[in-house]
Amino acid sequence: MSKLFAFSGNDDFCPGRSIYPNPKESSLFLSLGRHVDVYFPPSKRSRISAPYVFSGERFEQKKPSIEVLPDECLFEIFRRLPGGQERSSCACVSKHWLTLVSNIRSDEISGNKTTQALNLKDESTDMKGGVAFDVEDQDIEDNGYLSRSLEGKKATDVRLAAIAVGTATRGGLGKLFIRGSNSSRGVTTIGLRAISRGCPSLRVLSLWNLSCIGDEGLCEIADGCHQLEKLDLCHCPAITDKSLLSVAKSCPNLTDLTVESCANIGNEGLQALAHCCPNLKSVSIKDCPLVGDQGIASLMSSASYSLTKVKLQSLNITDVSLAVIGHYGKAVTDLSLTSLPNVSEKGFWIMGNGRGLQKLKSFTVASCRGVTDLGLEAVGKGCPNLKQFCLRKCAFLSDNGLVSFAKAAGSLESLQLEECHRITQFGFFGSLLNYGKKLKVISLVNCLGIKDLNLGLPYVSPCESLRSLSIRNCPGFGDASLAALGKLCPRLQNVELSGLHGITDAGFLPLLESCEAGLIKVNLSGCVNLSDKVVCMMADLHGWTLEMLNLDGCKISDVSLVAIAENCLLLSDLDVSKCAVTDYGIAALTHSNQINLQILSMSGCSMVSDKSLPSLGKLGQTLLGLNLQQCKAISSDALDLLVEQLWRCDILF
């Protein structure tokens, strides 16, 4: 002790040898002066390079690096950062750090639970209102306001990790759509794991065309995203029933399920969802060969009072499934059955007589050989509240079945028939006469059985409720049928007659005269035998209500445009493509100061030239869309000038 008090700067503290046996430990000295050193003994092995290296009597500075830390230490550092912005900043350093940050679960963040409670008093003392701010931030993160979509080459694990980290402080991710995948660095389980850990607020997930995603990835989503409500799987061959089992157990709030072209999903997965997801409201299953009657029956029977929308397409189900739907579909309002080859007439008859579809409002049947006259009549009787009915490619349905259905379905408001070739004029007009007073819309598309016959209909009370008539590509529909429709439907407002070469002025003029309410939308595209006479009368009789007029391919000229300019003051959408209009007709449109066109299409009008440029410029004050494709008389210089002048208008050329 006496030596210690007698020590001077010129004496050796430890004479004869170094105070440390290992010369490399000289870096553990911190210089406080020229002659004084203080020694700090090591407590454990250092993982970080020391900032200074002692060499002789010189200190050499060495750049420190945090990269030497193991991932476990970095993970602990990142999860203790005070806020989401700090974690986002760290994730921008490198892909390695991004991976680490994206693997932090929300409940693993130190400030969310224990640390926030322990430091509550300190934070309130250090910064007034700071705690309230942190809590509010956390609430925002859990709401899931944001939507993100990745398609093709942009769909990678790195982008998913960035989404998981970036959305956490900006409202939380609520919807994620992935369409396809990068061929070399596509989406894998790693990317979905990042979403599951960083986005617990995810409610909607849609996966399309992802061959590399299997059960492991979707199970990760189920484990971390318990708020999932909507799941859409399309062309995901590696996903099996195991994934649906995990979703069923972990996501009881699931309300919407769509499965398409997933070859390894079958009855077991659907049964699990039926038992564990009591809030299931919408189910759409398409082209899944392993799905059969057991899966559909489980869904319908377990969700009898919640399931409102059912869509089944290209499945190996039989009449049993339709019988279950007819009995247990107590809450179903929308039903679609498409391409069910194993369903027969018996299935539709039992479904209609099951009396369970009392709330059904919209029903679509397509490419089902089981739709016959007997089955359709049973459906009409068993669905008293049916309002919209669509039949496509029903080869065995005839006039008798359509009329019987019309008599039974008294609440029907909309009927669409497409490629039902056994339906003729008799069935069409017979059903029109037997529908109740609620029918508003009727549509015929590609029905080759329709022939233009003079039926000589007796006087009957007109169908006052019908507002919309659409007949497209029915080559047999002609003037006689159109004139009869004019007498039966005096309150028409929307008329679409597309691709009807048999319609002439003689048939269309009586329809114009019969419409008392005033036409609003008229589509005559492809009616090549209609002339200026029809357009002039239409403008004169219905110009005060007309808002949309399509004359694509009709035999009209500038005369029609003059009549439109003088009478159609409410017209906002006009299509005169492939018509014989010239610069004079376009100029006539500008002479009416009251016309306010928003969309004008002149595609294929070869007689419109650069002379129309001033007129188009004047019309451009209200135009939002202008189609000048195939107008070969308009030069490229004129188009460039027009594009510059009409900067707020979308121009096609």
Protein Blocks (a to p, Z undefined) as FASTA:
>chain_A
ZZmmmpcfkbcfbghiafbfblklmmmpccfbfkbccddddfbdcfbdcfbdcehjaccd
ddddfklpcfklmmmmmmmpfbfklmmmmmmmpmklmmmmmmpcfklpmklmmmmmmmmm
mmmmmpghklmmmmmmmmmmmnopaccddehjllcfklmmmmmmmmmmnnpaabdcdedj
dfklccdfklmmmmmmmmmmbmbdcdehiakbcfklmmmmmmmmmmbfbdcdehiakbcf
klmmmmmmmmmmbcbdcdehiakbcfklmmmmmmmmmkbfbdcdehifkbcfklmmmmmm
mmmmmmmbdcdehiabdfklmmmmmmmmmmbmbdcdehifkbcfklmmmmmmnopmmmbm
bdcdehiaklcfklmmmmmmmmmmbfbdcdehiakbcfklmmmmmmmmmmbcbdcdehia
kbcfklmmmmmmmpcfkbfbdcdehiakbccddekpacddddfkbmbdcdehiakbcfkl
mmmmmmmmmmbfbdcdehiakbcfklmmmmmmmmmnopabdcfehiakbcfklmmmmmmm
mmmmombdcfehiacdfklmmmmmmmmmmbcbdcfehiabdfklmmmmmmpmkbccfbdc
fehiakbcfklmmmmmmmmmmpcbdcfehilkbcfklmmmmmmmmmmbccdZZ
